[in-house]
C-alpha cells in the first residue's frame, strides 16, 4: 500500500481532470472544479505550497474515488 504524500495543486488538478473534472472558475488562489454530475471540488493553489495529506483525503472523498485510484491518476 502506497502512502499519500503532500502534492502540488497542479498535480492534483491534472489527476482530477483525468476523471472528468474541469476548472469552472477561480476565486483568489482557490480553483473550483466541477464534473458532469455537478460535484464541485475546491483546490487551493498557493505558490510554493503543497496540499497536505488531510486535505488530499477530503478531495479524494469528494471525488468519489479510492486513495489507490487517486495515486494511479497522479502517477500517470
PDB file with one MODEL, atoms N, CA, C and O in Angstrom:
MODEL        1
ATOM      1  N   UNK A   1       0.836  -1.182   0.000  1.00  0.00           N
ATOM      2  CA  UNK A   1       0.000   0.000   0.000  1.00  0.00           C
ATOM      3  C   UNK A   1       0.885   1.251   0.000  1.00  0.00           C
ATOM      4  O   UNK A   1       1.741   1.429   0.866  1.00  0.00           O
ATOM      5  N   UNK A   2       0.656   2.094  -0.978  1.00  0.00           N
ATOM      6  CA  UNK A   2       1.457   3.308  -1.094  1.00  0.00           C
ATOM      7  C   UNK A   2       0.938   4.391  -0.164  1.00  0.00           C
ATOM      8  O   UNK A   2      -0.246   4.437   0.168  1.00  0.00           O
ATOM      9  N   UNK A   3       1.856   5.266   0.249  1.00  0.00           N
ATOM     10  CA  UNK A   3       1.482   6.347   1.157  1.00  0.00           C
ATOM     11  C   UNK A   3       1.107   7.591   0.369  1.00  0.00           C
ATOM     12  O   UNK A   3       1.657   7.873  -0.696  1.00  0.00           O
ATOM     13  N   UNK A   4       0.162   8.316   0.924  1.00  0.00           N
ATOM     14  CA  UNK A   4      -0.244   9.589   0.353  1.00  0.00           C
ATOM     15  C   UNK A   4       0.712  10.651   0.873  1.00  0.00           C
ATOM     16  O   UNK A   4       0.867  10.808   2.084  1.00  0.00           O
ATOM     17  N   UNK A   5       1.349  11.376  -0.028  1.00  0.00           N
ATOM     18  CA  UNK A   5       2.284  12.421   0.375  1.00  0.00           C
ATOM     19  C   UNK A   5       1.762  13.768  -0.124  1.00  0.00           C
ATOM     20  O   UNK A   5       0.989  13.811  -1.081  1.00  0.00           O
ATOM     21  N   UNK A   6       2.175  14.873   0.515  1.00  0.00           N
ATOM     22  CA  UNK A   6       1.736  16.191   0.037  1.00  0.00           C
ATOM     23  C   UNK A   6       2.096  16.393  -1.435  1.00  0.00           C
ATOM     24  O   UNK A   6       3.167  15.983  -1.883  1.00  0.00           O
ATOM     25  N   UNK A   7       1.190  17.028  -2.181  1.00  0.00           N
ATOM     26  CA  UNK A   7       1.371  17.214  -3.621  1.00  0.00           C
ATOM     27  C   UNK A   7       1.110  18.658  -4.018  1.00  0.00           C
ATOM     28  O   UNK A   7       0.325  19.347  -3.368  1.00  0.00           O
ATOM     29  N   UNK A   8       1.770  19.130  -5.094  1.00  0.00           N
ATOM     30  CA  UNK A   8       1.461  20.466  -5.605  1.00  0.00           C
ATOM     31  C   UNK A   8       0.041  20.482  -6.201  1.00  0.00           C
ATOM     32  O   UNK A   8      -0.426  19.463  -6.709  1.00  0.00           O
ATOM     33  N   UNK A   9      -0.626  21.605  -6.143  1.00  0.00           N
ATOM     34  CA  UNK A   9      -2.003  21.738  -6.642  1.00  0.00           C
ATOM     35  C   UNK A   9      -2.124  21.339  -8.122  1.00  0.00           C
ATOM     36  O   UNK A   9      -3.128  20.752  -8.524  1.00  0.00           O
ATOM     37  N   UNK A  10      -1.116  21.653  -8.920  1.00  0.00           N
ATOM     38  CA  UNK A  10      -1.174  21.344 -10.363  1.00  0.00           C
ATOM     39  C   UNK A  10      -1.352  19.844 -10.592  1.00  0.00           C
ATOM     40  O   UNK A  10      -2.126  19.436 -11.457  1.00  0.00           O
ATOM     41  N   UNK A  11      -0.642  19.028  -9.823  1.00  0.00           N
ATOM     42  CA  UNK A  11      -0.741  17.567  -9.994  1.00  0.00           C
ATOM     43  C   UNK A  11      -2.102  17.046  -9.558  1.00  0.00           C
ATOM     44  O   UNK A  11      -2.647  16.124 -10.165  1.00  0.00           O
ATOM     45  N   UNK A  12      -2.648  17.644  -8.498  1.00  0.00           N
ATOM     46  CA  UNK A  12      -3.967  17.249  -8.011  1.00  0.00           C
ATOM     47  C   UNK A  12      -5.022  17.584  -9.066  1.00  0.00           C
ATOM     48  O   UNK A  12      -5.891  16.765  -9.362  1.00  0.00           O
ATOM     49  N   UNK A  13      -4.943  18.783  -9.626  1.00  0.00           N
ATOM     50  CA  UNK A  13      -5.901  19.227 -10.648  1.00  0.00           C
ATOM     51  C   UNK A  13      -5.811  18.338 -11.886  1.00  0.00           C
ATOM     52  O   UNK A  13      -6.838  17.934 -12.432  1.00  0.00           O
ATOM     53  N   UNK A  14      -4.591  18.029 -12.333  1.00  0.00           N
ATOM     54  CA  UNK A  14      -4.423  17.154 -13.501  1.00  0.00           C
ATOM     55  C   UNK A  14      -5.042  15.782 -13.267  1.00  0.00           C
ATOM     56  O   UNK A  14      -5.677  15.224 -14.162  1.00  0.00           O
ATOM     57  N   UNK A  15      -4.858  15.236 -12.062  1.00  0.00           N
ATOM     58  CA  UNK A  15      -5.435  13.925 -11.731  1.00  0.00           C
ATOM     59  C   UNK A  15      -6.958  13.993 -11.762  1.00  0.00           C
ATOM     60  O   UNK A  15      -7.604  13.077 -12.270  1.00  0.00           O
ATOM     61  N   UNK A  16      -7.541  15.066 -11.226  1.00  0.00           N
ATOM     62  CA  UNK A  16      -8.990  15.217 -11.215  1.00  0.00           C
ATOM     63  C   UNK A  16      -9.545  15.413 -12.626  1.00  0.00           C
ATOM     64  O   UNK A  16     -10.645  14.956 -12.934  1.00  0.00           O
ATOM     65  N   UNK A  17      -8.776  16.097 -13.481  1.00  0.00           N
ATOM     66  CA  UNK A  17      -9.211  16.298 -14.869  1.00  0.00           C
ATOM     67  C   UNK A  17      -9.307  14.969 -15.613  1.00  0.00           C
ATOM     68  O   UNK A  17     -10.140  14.811 -16.505  1.00  0.00           O
ATOM     69  N   UNK A  18      -8.457  14.019 -15.244  1.00  0.00           N
ATOM     70  CA  UNK A  18      -8.469  12.699 -15.901  1.00  0.00           C
ATOM     71  C   UNK A  18      -9.753  11.927 -15.618  1.00  0.00           C
ATOM     72  O   UNK A  18     -10.111  11.025 -16.376  1.00  0.00           O
ATOM     73  N   UNK A  19     -10.458  12.273 -14.524  1.00  0.00           N
ATOM     74  CA  UNK A  19     -11.712  11.575 -14.219  1.00  0.00           C
ATOM     75  C   UNK A  19     -12.932  12.463 -14.472  1.00  0.00           C
ATOM     76  O   UNK A  19     -14.012  12.210 -13.939  1.00  0.00           O
ATOM     77  N   UNK A  20     -12.750  13.507 -15.289  1.00  0.00           N
ATOM     78  CA  UNK A  20     -13.889  14.292 -15.746  1.00  0.00           C
ATOM     79  C   UNK A  20     -14.150  15.620 -15.053  1.00  0.00           C
ATOM     80  O   UNK A  20     -15.144  16.280 -15.357  1.00  0.00           O
ATOM     81  N   UNK A  21     -13.295  16.027 -14.140  1.00  0.00           N
ATOM     82  CA  UNK A  21     -13.483  17.333 -13.507  1.00  0.00           C
ATOM     83  C   UNK A  21     -12.847  18.408 -14.379  1.00  0.00           C
ATOM     84  O   UNK A  21     -11.763  18.208 -14.927  1.00  0.00           O
ATOM     85  N   UNK A  22     -13.517  19.544 -14.507  1.00  0.00           N
ATOM     86  CA  UNK A  22     -12.974  20.667 -15.272  1.00  0.00           C
ATOM     87  C   UNK A  22     -13.004  21.921 -14.405  1.00  0.00           C
ATOM     88  O   UNK A  22     -13.950  22.139 -13.647  1.00  0.00           O
ATOM     89  N   UNK A  23     -11.951  22.752 -14.523  1.00  0.00           N
ATOM     90  CA  UNK A  23     -11.959  24.008 -13.768  1.00  0.00           C
ATOM     91  C   UNK A  23     -13.077  24.907 -14.305  1.00  0.00           C
ATOM     92  O   UNK A  23     -13.125  25.174 -15.506  1.00  0.00           O
ATOM     93  N   UNK A  24     -13.970  25.375 -13.435  1.00  0.00           N
ATOM     94  CA  UNK A  24     -15.062  26.242 -13.878  1.00  0.00           C
ATOM     95  C   UNK A  24     -14.826  27.698 -13.498  1.00  0.00           C
ATOM     96  O   UNK A  24     -15.274  28.609 -14.194  1.00  0.00           O
ATOM     97  N   UNK A  25     -14.124  27.911 -12.394  1.00  0.00           N
ATOM     98  CA  UNK A  25     -13.801  29.278 -12.017  1.00  0.00           C
ATOM     99  C   UNK A  25     -12.701  29.275 -10.968  1.00  0.00           C
ATOM    100  O   UNK A  25     -12.312  28.238 -10.431  1.00  0.00           O
ATOM    101  N   UNK A  26     -12.219  30.480 -10.701  1.00  0.00           N
ATOM    102  CA  UNK A  26     -11.173  30.624  -9.697  1.00  0.00           C
ATOM    103  C   UNK A  26     -11.502  31.835  -8.846  1.00  0.00           C
ATOM    104  O   UNK A  26     -11.897  32.880  -9.362  1.00  0.00           O
ATOM    105  N   UNK A  27     -11.340  31.690  -7.548  1.00  0.00           N
ATOM    106  CA  UNK A  27     -11.551  32.809  -6.648  1.00  0.00           C
ATOM    107  C   UNK A  27     -10.281  32.970  -5.828  1.00  0.00           C
ATOM    108  O   UNK A  27     -10.006  32.181  -4.924  1.00  0.00           O
ATOM    109  N   UNK A  28      -9.525  33.983  -6.148  1.00  0.00           N
ATOM    110  CA  UNK A  28      -8.231  34.167  -5.493  1.00  0.00           C
ATOM    111  C   UNK A  28      -7.323  33.012  -5.869  1.00  0.00           C
ATOM    112  O   UNK A  28      -7.101  32.751  -7.051  1.00  0.00           O
ATOM    113  N   UNK A  29      -6.799  32.322  -4.872  1.00  0.00           N
ATOM    114  CA  UNK A  29      -5.892  31.210  -5.146  1.00  0.00           C
ATOM    115  C   UNK A  29      -6.609  29.861  -5.062  1.00  0.00           C
ATOM    116  O   UNK A  29      -5.955  28.821  -4.988  1.00  0.00           O
ATOM    117  N   UNK A  30      -7.951  29.868  -5.074  1.00  0.00           N
ATOM    118  CA  UNK A  30      -8.708  28.622  -4.997  1.00  0.00           C
ATOM    119  C   UNK A  30      -9.370  28.325  -6.334  1.00  0.00           C
ATOM    120  O   UNK A  30     -10.133  29.138  -6.857  1.00  0.00           O
ATOM    121  N   UNK A  31      -9.073  27.158  -6.876  1.00  0.00           N
ATOM    122  CA  UNK A  31      -9.622  26.744  -8.160  1.00  0.00           C
ATOM    123  C   UNK A  31     -10.794  25.806  -7.898  1.00  0.00           C
ATOM    124  O   UNK A  31     -10.675  24.835  -7.151  1.00  0.00           O
ATOM    125  N   UNK A  32     -11.925  26.112  -8.523  1.00  0.00           N
ATOM    126  CA  UNK A  32     -13.133  25.308  -8.333  1.00  0.00           C
ATOM    127  C   UNK A  32     -13.310  24.419  -9.555  1.00  0.00           C
ATOM    128  O   UNK A  32     -13.393  24.905 -10.683  1.00  0.00           O
ATOM    129  N   UNK A  33     -13.367  23.102  -9.319  1.00  0.00           N
ATOM    130  CA  UNK A  33     -13.546  22.138 -10.390  1.00  0.00           C
ATOM    131  C   UNK A  33     -14.917  21.494 -10.257  1.00  0.00           C
ATOM    132  O   UNK A  33     -15.448  21.360  -9.155  1.00  0.00           O
ATOM    133  N   UNK A  34     -15.487  21.094 -11.400  1.00  0.00           N
ATOM    134  CA  UNK A  34     -16.820  20.502 -11.404  1.00  0.00           C
ATOM    135  C   UNK A  34     -16.847  19.371 -12.419  1.00  0.00           C
ATOM    136  O   UNK A  34     -16.168  19.434 -13.444  1.00  0.00           O
ATOM    137  N   UNK A  35     -17.648  18.317 -12.130  1.00  0.00           N
ATOM    138  CA  UNK A  35     -17.806  17.236 -13.109  1.00  0.00           C
ATOM    139  C   UNK A  35     -19.225  17.258 -13.660  1.00  0.00           C
ATOM    140  O   UNK A  35     -20.030  18.105 -13.273  1.00  0.00           O
ATOM    141  N   UNK A  36     -19.535  16.331 -14.561  1.00  0.00           N
ATOM    142  CA  UNK A  36     -20.845  16.314 -15.200  1.00  0.00           C
ATOM    143  C   UNK A  36     -21.976  16.065 -14.214  1.00  0.00           C
ATOM    144  O   UNK A  36     -23.101  16.509 -14.444  1.00  0.00           O
ATOM    145  N   UNK A  37     -21.700  15.363 -13.124  1.00  0.00           N
ATOM    146  CA  UNK A  37     -22.714  15.074 -12.115  1.00  0.00           C
ATOM    147  C   UNK A  37     -23.001  16.295 -11.237  1.00  0.00           C
ATOM    148  O   UNK A  37     -23.944  16.291 -10.446  1.00  0.00           O
ATOM    149  N   UNK A  38     -22.185  17.331 -11.383  1.00  0.00           N
ATOM    150  CA  UNK A  38     -22.389  18.547 -10.603  1.00  0.00           C
ATOM    151  C   UNK A  38     -21.576  18.614  -9.325  1.00  0.00           C
ATOM    152  O   UNK A  38     -21.696  19.573  -8.563  1.00  0.00           O
ATOM    153  N   UNK A  39     -20.745  17.601  -9.078  1.00  0.00           N
ATOM    154  CA  UNK A  39     -19.888  17.599  -7.888  1.00  0.00           C
ATOM    155  C   UNK A  39     -18.830  18.685  -8.027  1.00  0.00           C
ATOM    156  O   UNK A  39     -18.150  18.777  -9.049  1.00  0.00           O
ATOM    157  N   UNK A  40     -18.698  19.505  -6.993  1.00  0.00           N
ATOM    158  CA  UNK A  40     -17.704  20.578  -7.029  1.00  0.00           C
ATOM    159  C   UNK A  40     -16.618  20.320  -5.988  1.00  0.00           C
ATOM    160  O   UNK A  40     -16.891  19.895  -4.866  1.00  0.00           O
ATOM    161  N   UNK A  41     -15.385  20.590  -6.395  1.00  0.00           N
ATOM    162  CA  UNK A  41     -14.233  20.420  -5.510  1.00  0.00           C
ATOM    163  C   UNK A  41     -13.405  21.698  -5.575  1.00  0.00           C
ATOM    164  O   UNK A  41     -13.132  22.221  -6.655  1.00  0.00           O
ATOM    165  N   UNK A  42     -13.011  22.191  -4.406  1.00  0.00           N
ATOM    166  CA  UNK A  42     -12.168  23.384  -4.338  1.00  0.00           C
ATOM    167  C   UNK A  42     -10.739  22.943  -4.042  1.00  0.00           C
ATOM    168  O   UNK A  42     -10.481  22.228  -3.074  1.00  0.00           O
ATOM    169  N   UNK A  43      -9.810  23.387  -4.901  1.00  0.00           N
ATOM    170  CA  UNK A  43      -8.395  23.044  -4.706  1.00  0.00           C
ATOM    171  C   UNK A  43      -7.614  24.336  -4.477  1.00  0.00           C
ATOM    172  O   UNK A  43      -7.569  25.195  -5.358  1.00  0.00           O
ATOM    173  N   UNK A  44      -6.997  24.482  -3.294  1.00  0.00           N
ATOM    174  CA  UNK A  44      -6.194  25.687  -3.051  1.00  0.00           C
ATOM    175  C   UNK A  44      -4.895  25.625  -3.850  1.00  0.00           C
ATOM    176  O   UNK A  44      -4.235  24.586  -3.890  1.00  0.00           O
ATOM    177  N   UNK A  45      -4.532  26.733  -4.481  1.00  0.00           N
ATOM    178  CA  UNK A  45      -3.321  26.772  -5.294  1.00  0.00           C
ATOM    179  C   UNK A  45      -2.444  27.920  -4.807  1.00  0.00           C
ATOM    180  O   UNK A  45      -2.401  28.988  -5.419  1.00  0.00           O
ATOM    181  N   UNK A  46      -1.744  27.684  -3.696  1.00  0.00           N
ATOM    182  CA  UNK A  46      -0.872  28.704  -3.128  1.00  0.00           C
ATOM    183  C   UNK A  46       0.550  28.476  -3.634  1.00  0.00           C
ATOM    184  O   UNK A  46       1.077  27.367  -3.543  1.00  0.00           O
ATOM    185  N   UNK A  47       1.164  29.524  -4.165  1.00  0.00           N
ATOM    186  CA  UNK A  47       2.509  29.422  -4.739  1.00  0.00           C
ATOM    187  C   UNK A  47       3.504  28.862  -3.732  1.00  0.00           C
ATOM    188  O   UNK A  47       3.579  29.318  -2.591  1.00  0.00           O
ATOM    189  N   UNK A  48       4.262  27.870  -4.170  1.00  0.00           N
ATOM    190  CA  UNK A  48       5.310  27.300  -3.334  1.00  0.00           C
ATOM    191  C   UNK A  48       4.827  26.377  -2.227  1.00  0.00           C
ATOM    192  O   UNK A  48       5.639  25.878  -1.447  1.00  0.00           O
ATOM    193  N   UNK A  49       3.518  26.138  -2.141  1.00  0.00           N
ATOM    194  CA  UNK A  49       2.995  25.259  -1.096  1.00  0.00           C
ATOM    195  C   UNK A  49       2.374  24.012  -1.697  1.00  0.00           C
ATOM    196  O   UNK A  49       1.873  24.032  -2.821  1.00  0.00           O
ATOM    197  N   UNK A  50       2.413  22.932  -0.941  1.00  0.00           N
ATOM    198  CA  UNK A  50       1.797  21.690  -1.380  1.00  0.00           C
ATOM    199  C   UNK A  50       0.529  21.447  -0.574  1.00  0.00           C
ATOM    200  O   UNK A  50       0.369  21.973   0.527  1.00  0.00           O
ATOM    201  N   UNK A  51      -0.367  20.647  -1.134  1.00  0.00           N
ATOM    202  CA  UNK A  51      -1.598  20.293  -0.442  1.00  0.00           C
ATOM    203  C   UNK A  51      -1.280  19.116   0.474  1.00  0.00           C
ATOM    204  O   UNK A  51      -0.755  18.095   0.030  1.00  0.00           O
ATOM    205  N   UNK A  52      -1.602  19.268   1.750  1.00  0.00           N
ATOM    206  CA  UNK A  52      -1.277  18.249   2.756  1.00  0.00           C
ATOM    207  C   UNK A  52      -2.157  17.007   2.647  1.00  0.00           C
ATOM    208  O   UNK A  52      -3.154  16.991   1.926  1.00  0.00           O
ATOM    209  N   UNK A  53      -1.764  15.976   3.376  1.00  0.00           N
ATOM    210  CA  UNK A  53      -2.462  14.682   3.314  1.00  0.00           C
ATOM    211  C   UNK A  53      -3.915  14.754   3.753  1.00  0.00           C
ATOM    212  O   UNK A  53      -4.776  14.111   3.153  1.00  0.00           O
ATOM    213  N   UNK A  54      -4.197  15.527   4.789  1.00  0.00           N
ATOM    214  CA  UNK A  54      -5.568  15.638   5.282  1.00  0.00           C
ATOM    215  C   UNK A  54      -6.506  16.204   4.240  1.00  0.00           C
ATOM    216  O   UNK A  54      -7.584  15.658   4.006  1.00  0.00           O
ATOM    217  N   UNK A  55      -6.099  17.297   3.612  1.00  0.00           N
ATOM    218  CA  UNK A  55      -6.927  17.922   2.577  1.00  0.00           C
ATOM    219  C   UNK A  55      -7.001  17.033   1.332  1.00  0.00           C
ATOM    220  O   UNK A  55      -8.037  16.979   0.671  1.00  0.00           O
ATOM    221  N   UNK A  56      -5.912  16.340   1.014  1.00  0.00           N
ATOM    222  CA  UNK A  56      -5.939  15.412  -0.128  1.00  0.00           C
ATOM    223  C   UNK A  56      -6.982  14.318   0.096  1.00  0.00           C
ATOM    224  O   UNK A  56      -7.699  13.944  -0.832  1.00  0.00           O
ATOM    225  N   UNK A  57      -7.068  13.805   1.329  1.00  0.00           N
ATOM    226  CA  UNK A  57      -8.063  12.769   1.624  1.00  0.00           C
ATOM    227  C   UNK A  57      -9.484  13.316   1.459  1.00  0.00           C
ATOM    228  O   UNK A  57     -10.363  12.606   0.971  1.00  0.00           O
ATOM    229  N   UNK A  58      -9.715  14.561   1.860  1.00  0.00           N
ATOM    230  CA  UNK A  58     -11.032  15.184   1.688  1.00  0.00           C
ATOM    231  C   UNK A  58     -11.363  15.323   0.205  1.00  0.00           C
ATOM    232  O   UNK A  58     -12.487  15.047  -0.213  1.00  0.00           O
ATOM    233  N   UNK A  59     -10.371  15.756  -0.595  1.00  0.00           N
ATOM    234  CA  UNK A  59     -10.568  15.922  -2.040  1.00  0.00           C
ATOM    235  C   UNK A  59     -10.876  14.565  -2.683  1.00  0.00           C
ATOM    236  O   UNK A  59     -11.765  14.468  -3.530  1.00  0.00           O
ATOM    237  N   UNK A  60     -10.147  13.521  -2.285  1.00  0.00           N
ATOM    238  CA  UNK A  60     -10.360  12.167  -2.819  1.00  0.00           C
ATOM    239  C   UNK A  60     -11.771  11.689  -2.481  1.00  0.00           C
ATOM    240  O   UNK A  60     -12.456  11.113  -3.326  1.00  0.00           O
ATOM    241  N   UNK A  61     -12.199  11.931  -1.245  1.00  0.00           N
ATOM    242  CA  UNK A  61     -13.538  11.530  -0.809  1.00  0.00           C
ATOM    243  C   UNK A  61     -14.613  12.267  -1.607  1.00  0.00           C
ATOM    244  O   UNK A  61     -15.598  11.667  -2.036  1.00  0.00           O
ATOM    245  N   UNK A  62     -14.412  13.574  -1.803  1.00  0.00           N
ATOM    246  CA  UNK A  62     -15.371  14.375  -2.575  1.00  0.00           C
ATOM    247  C   UNK A  62     -15.454  13.893  -4.021  1.00  0.00           C
ATOM    248  O   UNK A  62     -16.526  13.908  -4.625  1.00  0.00           O
ATOM    249  N   UNK A  63     -14.318  13.468  -4.572  1.00  0.00           N
ATOM    250  CA  UNK A  63     -14.281  12.996  -5.957  1.00  0.00           C
ATOM    251  C   UNK A  63     -14.931  11.624  -6.101  1.00  0.00           C
ATOM    252  O   UNK A  63     -15.261  11.204  -7.210  1.00  0.00           O
ATOM    253  N   UNK A  64     -15.115  10.930  -4.987  1.00  0.00           N
ATOM    254  CA  UNK A  64     -15.763   9.620  -5.012  1.00  0.00           C
ATOM    255  C   UNK A  64     -14.881   8.512  -5.540  1.00  0.00           C
ATOM    256  O   UNK A  64     -15.368   7.554  -6.140  1.00  0.00           O
ATOM    257  N   UNK A  65     -13.565   8.640  -5.317  1.00  0.00           N
ATOM    258  CA  UNK A  65     -12.635   7.593  -5.761  1.00  0.00           C
ATOM    259  C   UNK A  65     -11.837   7.094  -4.556  1.00  0.00           C
ATOM    260  O   UNK A  65     -11.887   7.675  -3.472  1.00  0.00           O
ATOM    261  N   UNK A  66     -11.105   6.006  -4.774  1.00  0.00           N
ATOM    262  CA  UNK A  66     -10.277   5.462  -3.700  1.00  0.00           C
ATOM    263  C   UNK A  66      -8.912   6.150  -3.703  1.00  0.00           C
ATOM    264  O   UNK A  66      -8.512   6.776  -4.684  1.00  0.00           O
ATOM    265  N   UNK A  67      -8.211   6.015  -2.578  1.00  0.00           N
ATOM    266  CA  UNK A  67      -6.860   6.579  -2.481  1.00  0.00           C
ATOM    267  C   UNK A  67      -5.950   5.939  -3.525  1.00  0.00           C
ATOM    268  O   UNK A  67      -5.130   6.619  -4.143  1.00  0.00           O
ATOM    269  N   UNK A  68      -6.101   4.606  -3.723  1.00  0.00           N
ATOM    270  CA  UNK A  68      -5.269   3.899  -4.693  1.00  0.00           C
ATOM    271  C   UNK A  68      -5.507   4.422  -6.112  1.00  0.00           C
ATOM    272  O   UNK A  68      -4.563   4.623  -6.876  1.00  0.00           O
ATOM    273  N   UNK A  69      -6.786   4.640  -6.456  1.00  0.00           N
ATOM    274  CA  UNK A  69      -7.140   5.165  -7.781  1.00  0.00           C
ATOM    275  C   UNK A  69      -6.544   6.559  -7.969  1.00  0.00           C
ATOM    276  O   UNK A  69      -6.025   6.874  -9.040  1.00  0.00           O
ATOM    277  N   UNK A  70      -6.617   7.393  -6.930  1.00  0.00           N
ATOM    278  CA  UNK A  70      -6.059   8.739  -6.998  1.00  0.00           C
ATOM    279  C   UNK A  70      -4.546   8.688  -7.221  1.00  0.00           C
ATOM    280  O   UNK A  70      -4.003   9.423  -8.045  1.00  0.00           O
ATOM    281  N   UNK A  71      -3.879   7.807  -6.473  1.00  0.00           N
ATOM    282  CA  UNK A  71      -2.414   7.691  -6.623  1.00  0.00           C
ATOM    283  C   UNK A  71      -2.044   7.231  -8.034  1.00  0.00           C
ATOM    284  O   UNK A  71      -1.038   7.676  -8.588  1.00  0.00           O
ATOM    285  N   UNK A  72      -2.858   6.336  -8.620  1.00  0.00           N
ATOM    286  CA  UNK A  72      -2.642   5.898 -10.013  1.00  0.00           C
ATOM    287  C   UNK A  72      -2.745   7.086 -10.956  1.00  0.00           C
ATOM    288  O   UNK A  72      -1.901   7.259 -11.836  1.00  0.00           O
ATOM    289  N   UNK A  73      -3.782   7.910 -10.775  1.00  0.00           N
ATOM    290  CA  UNK A  73      -4.007   9.055 -11.642  1.00  0.00           C
ATOM    291  C   UNK A  73      -2.864  10.074 -11.537  1.00  0.00           C
ATOM    292  O   UNK A  73      -2.461  10.668 -12.537  1.00  0.00           O
ATOM    293  N   UNK A  74      -2.351  10.267 -10.330  1.00  0.00           N
ATOM    294  CA  UNK A  74      -1.261  11.217 -10.108  1.00  0.00           C
ATOM    295  C   UNK A  74       0.014  10.735 -10.802  1.00  0.00           C
ATOM    296  O   UNK A  74       0.771  11.534 -11.354  1.00  0.00           O
ATOM    297  N   UNK A  75       0.244   9.420 -10.768  1.00  0.00           N
ATOM    298  CA  UNK A  75       1.495   8.883 -11.315  1.00  0.00           C
ATOM    299  C   UNK A  75       1.500   8.806 -12.835  1.00  0.00           C
ATOM    300  O   UNK A  75       2.572   8.785 -13.439  1.00  0.00           O
ATOM    301  N   UNK A  76       0.336   8.763 -13.467  1.00  0.00           N
ATOM    302  CA  UNK A  76       0.264   8.669 -14.931  1.00  0.00           C
ATOM    303  C   UNK A  76       0.787   9.919 -15.600  1.00  0.00           C
ATOM    304  O   UNK A  76       0.797  10.004 -16.829  1.00  0.00           O
TER     305      UNK A  76
ENDMDL
END
